[in-house]
Amino acid sequence: MADEELEDQQSDDVEEQDEQPEEQEKSLQEKLKEVVDVQVEDLGGLRKKLTITVPRDTIGEQLDEQYGQMRNEAVVPGFRKGRAPRRLLEKRFGRDVNATLIQQMLGTGYMAAVDKADLKVIGDPLIWVKRKDNEGKEGEELADVQTAMEEIELPDDGPLTFACEVEIRPEFDLPEIENIPLEKPVVTVTDEDVQNQLERFRATRGTYEVIHEDGAVETNDMLYVDLKMTCDGTVLKEQQMVRMAARGQVIEGVTLETLGELLAAAKTGETRTASGQIPDDYVKAECRGKQADFEFTIREIQRLKLPELNEEFFKGLGFEDEQEFRDFIRKDLESRIGEQVRQVMAGQVYKYLEDKTSFELPPRLSERQADRVLIRHMVELYRQGASQAEVEKRKDEIKTSSRELATREMKRFFIMEKLSEAFEDIEVSEGEINNLIATIAYRQGRRFDRVRDELAKEGGLTNLYLQIRDEKLIERLIGKAQVTEKTPEPK
């Protein structure tokens, strides 16, 4: 062992303290709340920019604490446990310690700052990080927390300062939620209902087939395209063989409502262009509010082909003929009449809450806000047995929908969040989520594990949680409502 290391060891030896503190040690979040500096900037549209500074003294204390714990636990060759010098620990484990501390400062520091600023935020923050663009120029852009933890480094000296953007809840009061006037409808299953459900079953068995070079794009075709997005001549996004539908789309937050019309009649190898306004929450601040230009080069056209309604199709579903299958659908729909009645009454509750609640909404929806309006629609379509193609089509329609629809959906989201605070006893279990996945899998004729995996990849499990939570909240209000039976009209 080197003499220098022995000297470090002797100088770093500390006596163990037997006395325990009289008061319980404060949590890291409580400590940070006392010392962090938080600057709040209003960005409009329910968005805030937070600039958070953690003092150097606090960083030093956390480093001392982590290296102290490491000295007691780490096994370092040549030293007894608990006797390794600090400098050697820094050399061997410094990178890991710094990474852990960055996670603490960004995660817990952010929560402490939000608490100190008394902000009611929605979802996770987006954090500003430094990155190089396609041309090698360094700039700043927004990234999720996990990515930011990998990009931001702990400073060698001085404080740690980082900036993030958050979305906050609007402030409002709920209307009276006791004795909401509701009308219980009479619901019957019609031949049209049966036909619509049959077509849904048919669509779940459809397959996409490649349209050869002499074919042209039609609305709702699936395409593989080479995509290029620019702003003021700077390339913001460039990808090859991107799969997308030939209809209105939202790309990088930019709404291209008429994209389906622009791509119509294009053939393989052709390039079509489109443009749209970059949203106010785009990751590159210098591009916000500007025009984005897109180029789409068609590489492959695919079209959904539905199976024929023949004997083979019905036998493949386990039925002798079409009439037996239609009878099965009718009985299934009739068994769900109670569910349909509840849906109609739930719609009345939503309308009551929306009509009686007033608060300001952002003039334009952010990309994350727009994703939230898909929750109810996506899950409900899955539960009805809709095909993936139908769900994707509806999602695209909602994303590019009119401001009126988007605003209403966003307003509903905030109301349900507020309502969940009024009924804190309402919980959603893992079993309830799995039961809903099982229902979706059954009605789509698919395996449970595959449906769950797909939902997990799309963030759909959170959607399921919110759907079940909202249904429980509405059910609670229906139970407290003033319900009037609707008398059937004479035939």
LOLUMGU-31727 format. One line per field, with one value per residue (C-alpha): residue in one letter; x, y, z. Coordinates in steps of 0.1 Angstrom, whole numbers. Example, Ala and Ser with C-alpha at 12.3 -4.5 7.8 and 13.67 -1.06 7.14 Angstrom:
<recs>
rest <- (A,S);
px <- (123,137);
py <- (-45,-11);
pz <- (78,71);
</recs>
This chain:
<recs>
rest <- (M,A,D,E,E,L,E,D,Q,Q,S,D,D,V,E,E,Q,D,E,Q,P,E,E,Q,E,K,S,L,Q,E,K,L,K,E,V,V,D,V,Q,V,E,D,L,G,G,L,R,K,K,L,T,I,T,V,P,R,D,T,I,G,E,Q,L,D,E,Q,Y,G,Q,M,R,N,E,A,V,V,P,G,F,R,K,G,R,A,P,R,R,L,L,E,K,R,F,G,R,D,V,N,A,T,L,I,Q,Q,M,L,G,T,G,Y,M,A,A,V,D,K,A,D,L,K,V,I,G,D,P,L,I,W,V,K,R,K,D,N,E,G,K,E,G,E,E,L,A,D,V,Q,T,A,M,E,E,I,E,L,P,D,D,G,P,L,T,F,A,C,E,V,E,I,R,P,E,F,D,L,P,E,I,E,N,I,P,L,E,K,P,V,V,T,V,T,D,E,D,V,Q,N,Q,L,E,R,F,R,A,T,R,G,T,Y,E,V,I,H,E,D,G,A,V,E,T,N,D,M,L,Y,V,D,L,K,M,T,C,D,G,T,V,L,K,E,Q,Q,M,V,R,M,A,A,R,G,Q,V,I,E,G,V,T,L,E,T,L,G,E,L,L,A,A,A,K,T,G,E,T,R,T,A,S,G,Q,I,P,D,D,Y,V,K,A,E,C,R,G,K,Q,A,D,F,E,F,T,I,R,E,I,Q,R,L,K,L,P,E,L,N,E,E,F,F,K,G,L,G,F,E,D,E,Q,E,F,R,D,F,I,R,K,D,L,E,S,R,I,G,E,Q,V,R,Q,V,M,A,G,Q,V,Y,K,Y,L,E,D,K,T,S,F,E,L,P,P,R,L,S,E,R,Q,A,D,R,V,L,I,R,H,M,V,E,L,Y,R,Q,G,A,S,Q,A,E,V,E,K,R,K,D,E,I,K,T,S,S,R,E,L,A,T,R,E,M,K,R,F,F,I,M,E,K,L,S,E,A,F,E,D,I,E,V,S,E,G,E,I,N,N,L,I,A,T,I,A,Y,R,Q,G,R,R,F,D,R,V,R,D,E,L,A,K,E,G,G,L,T,N,L,Y,L,Q,I,R,D,E,K,L,I,E,R,L,I,G,K,A,Q,V,T,E,K,T,P,E,P,K);
px <- (0,14,25,2,-28,-19,-18,-52,-65,-53,-67,-100,-106,-135,-148,-181,-209,-230,-256,-287,-303,-332,-354,-360,-338,-357,-363,-342,-372,-378,-342,-342,-374,-357,-326,-335,-341,-371,-378,-412,-419,-454,-454,-492,-515,-513,-475,-447,-410,-391,-354,-342,-309,-295,-267,-232,-233,-263,-245,-214,-235,-251,-217,-204,-234,-231,-193,-198,-223,-201,-171,-190,-203,-178,-151,-119,-88,-61,-84,-105,-142,-150,-114,-110,-99,-124,-101,-98,-136,-140,-116,-133,-169,-171,-191,-217,-220,-224,-251,-270,-268,-280,-310,-317,-313,-334,-361,-364,-351,-379,-406,-392,-393,-429,-439,-420,-436,-470,-478,-503,-486,-499,-477,-439,-418,-398,-362,-340,-308,-279,-277,-261,-284,-279,-253,-233,-245,-251,-285,-310,-341,-367,-363,-380,-367,-349,-331,-322,-306,-283,-274,-269,-236,-229,-208,-173,-179,-207,-245,-265,-290,-315,-347,-378,-413,-444,-482,-504,-540,-565,-581,-619,-647,-669,-706,-731,-727,-756,-789,-778,-810,-807,-830,-827,-833,-849,-823,-830,-807,-815,-805,-782,-764,-759,-746,-721,-708,-704,-684,-661,-655,-648,-623,-604,-597,-586,-551,-531,-519,-492,-505,-481,-464,-493,-516,-521,-528,-564,-577,-569,-542,-512,-480,-443,-427,-393,-401,-382,-392,-375,-379,-362,-341,-329,-337,-356,-365,-355,-365,-368,-396,-419,-453,-483,-519,-530,-552,-548,-518,-500,-463,-439,-468,-476,-512,-515,-553,-555,-526,-549,-560,-524,-513,-543,-535,-497,-478,-448,-417,-435,-429,-456,-452,-472,-467,-481,-474,-450,-466,-457,-442,-419,-386,-366,-376,-363,-388,-419,-447,-429,-439,-427,-423,-426,-416,-432,-417,-439,-420,-449,-487,-508,-546,-568,-585,-616,-624,-655,-686,-686,-688,-651,-652,-680,-666,-633,-651,-668,-702,-721,-734,-740,-774,-760,-732,-758,-779,-748,-740,-776,-775,-742,-754,-786,-766,-748,-779,-773,-739,-753,-779,-750,-731,-760,-765,-727,-729,-756,-734,-704,-726,-739,-704,-691,-720,-719,-681,-662,-625,-599,-582,-551,-557,-538,-534,-499,-489,-491,-525,-537,-527,-549,-580,-576,-580,-617,-621,-593,-603,-640,-633,-612,-639,-665,-642,-630,-601,-567,-573,-605,-588,-559,-582,-603,-571,-559,-593,-593,-557,-565,-601,-616,-607,-643,-640,-604,-614,-644,-623,-596,-621,-635,-600,-594,-629,-623,-589,-606,-634,-609,-597,-632,-635,-601,-615,-620,-591,-582,-566,-542,-569,-594,-570,-563,-601,-606,-577,-593,-626,-608,-588,-621,-640,-611,-605,-569,-546,-545,-507,-504,-531,-515,-480,-493,-512,-480,-460,-485,-488,-523,-521,-523,-552,-570,-564,-580,-609,-617,-612,-635,-662,-661,-664,-693,-709,-707,-724,-752,-758,-763,-784,-821,-830,-862,-873,-879,-912,-910,-927,-958,-951);
py <- (0,34,58,85,61,53,90,95,66,80,115,101,78,90,80,63,82,62,89,89,123,132,143,122,133,153,137,148,165,185,196,206,226,248,256,254,286,284,310,306,320,319,305,308,279,264,260,272,273,265,274,254,260,236,253,238,233,209,190,187,174,147,137,134,113,90,84,79,51,37,36,14,-9,-10,-37,-21,-44,-36,-19,-32,-26,10,22,30,67,91,100,63,59,90,75,41,50,88,83,62,85,115,98,88,124,138,115,127,164,163,140,150,185,191,178,201,230,224,221,253,272,257,245,218,201,174,146,146,177,181,192,214,197,206,186,188,189,171,198,195,228,227,239,233,211,195,159,136,131,98,112,144,123,108,141,165,163,173,204,202,233,258,251,228,248,232,244,225,230,218,218,230,223,252,265,260,248,218,223,207,170,157,150,155,152,122,104,66,56,25,8,-19,-38,-30,-48,-19,-25,-62,-53,-27,-53,-79,-54,-49,-86,-86,-58,-76,-104,-80,-79,-52,-60,-43,-22,-26,2,10,16,50,61,62,77,55,34,25,39,35,69,86,117,150,179,213,248,278,253,234,197,189,153,128,92,64,39,55,38,61,63,84,107,137,133,151,148,162,182,198,192,182,180,176,153,125,148,159,122,110,96,95,65,47,68,101,129,151,182,197,224,234,255,242,242,265,236,222,208,235,269,288,270,275,292,290,270,234,220,183,160,126,102,71,38,14,15,-10,-14,-32,-61,-75,-112,-123,-132,-168,-202,-203,-170,-180,-215,-198,-180,-212,-208,-228,-199,-162,-164,-183,-156,-128,-145,-147,-110,-100,-120,-105,-70,-76,-89,-55,-33,-24,-13,8,24,33,48,70,82,87,110,130,133,145,171,184,187,204,228,238,242,272,277,289,264,269,284,255,220,208,174,158,174,161,126,127,134,99,80,75,70,45,23,24,13,-16,-27,-27,-51,-25,-35,-19,-2,14,25,41,59,73,84,103,119,131,144,165,173,207,229,226,188,190,217,197,166,186,202,168,155,184,179,142,150,175,150,123,146,149,111,100,66,55,32,10,-23,-43,-70,-46,-34,-71,-78,-50,-62,-97,-82,-63,-95,-115,-90,-87,-125,-121,-134,-116,-113,-98,-72,-62,-59,-37,-15,-12,-1,26,39,23,9,44,50,19,31,65,49,26,55,78,51,46,84,86,56,73,104,83,67,101,114,122,96,96,66,74,61,42,60,42,24);
pz <- (0,-9,19,4,7,43,51,35,54,88,80,69,99,120,153,154,171,195,203,182,172,193,164,133,104,78,44,14,-1,31,32,-4,0,25,4,-33,-52,-76,-103,-120,-155,-169,-205,-210,-217,-183,-187,-164,-167,-135,-130,-100,-82,-56,-34,-34,3,-1,-29,-7,22,0,-14,21,31,1,4,41,34,7,30,54,27,-2,-4,-15,-20,5,31,59,55,65,62,25,20,5,-24,-35,-33,-55,-80,-81,-77,-85,-117,-101,-71,-93,-114,-83,-69,-103,-100,-65,-74,-106,-91,-55,-62,-87,-63,-35,-59,-70,-33,-24,-53,-44,-79,-88,-117,-141,-151,-153,-162,-194,-186,-207,-218,-241,-274,-308,-339,-372,-382,-350,-336,-298,-286,-259,-261,-238,-227,-203,-168,-176,-206,-187,-159,-185,-201,-172,-153,-117,-116,-100,-80,-76,-75,-97,-118,-142,-159,-167,-181,-164,-170,-142,-133,-138,-106,-104,-81,-88,-91,-68,-72,-51,-67,-103,-125,-148,-171,-173,-210,-226,-247,-273,-297,-334,-366,-373,-339,-349,-384,-369,-345,-372,-393,-363,-360,-397,-394,-366,-391,-419,-432,-449,-484,-504,-534,-563,-582,-605,-575,-558,-523,-510,-478,-447,-465,-444,-459,-454,-461,-459,-437,-435,-413,-416,-401,-417,-437,-406,-405,-373,-381,-408,-408,-434,-437,-412,-409,-410,-422,-452,-432,-409,-385,-357,-363,-337,-323,-357,-368,-405,-407,-446,-450,-463,-491,-499,-501,-522,-556,-549,-562,-549,-553,-554,-529,-514,-492,-463,-437,-403,-373,-347,-312,-283,-263,-290,-277,-295,-282,-312,-335,-315,-334,-367,-398,-402,-437,-444,-473,-476,-501,-506,-503,-499,-499,-479,-479,-454,-470,-452,-453,-472,-452,-462,-446,-439,-421,-397,-391,-382,-355,-342,-358,-384,-405,-406,-388,-359,-356,-358,-330,-309,-314,-306,-273,-264,-270,-251,-221,-222,-222,-186,-196,-224,-201,-177,-206,-216,-180,-177,-207,-189,-159,-180,-197,-164,-150,-182,-184,-148,-145,-159,-161,-186,-209,-230,-265,-280,-266,-260,-274,-240,-234,-267,-258,-227,-247,-264,-231,-230,-268,-272,-243,-250,-286,-274,-250,-279,-298,-323,-346,-342,-376,-363,-330,-349,-372,-344,-325,-356,-361,-325,-326,-356,-346,-342,-313,-300,-295,-282,-257,-244,-239,-221,-199,-190,-181,-156,-141,-135,-119,-95,-88,-79,-51,-37,-36,-23,-12,-48,-58,-88,-83,-105,-107,-121,-148,-157,-158,-183,-204,-204,-216,-244,-254,-255,-277,-301,-301,-290,-263,-229,-228,-262,-256,-223,-239,-266,-241,-220,-250,-258,-223,-224,-189,-175,-198,-184,-149,-156,-175,-145,-121,-141,-143,-106,-100,-124,-108,-74,-88,-105,-71,-56,-86,-89,-116,-136,-156,-193,-205,-239,-268,-282,-315);
</recs>
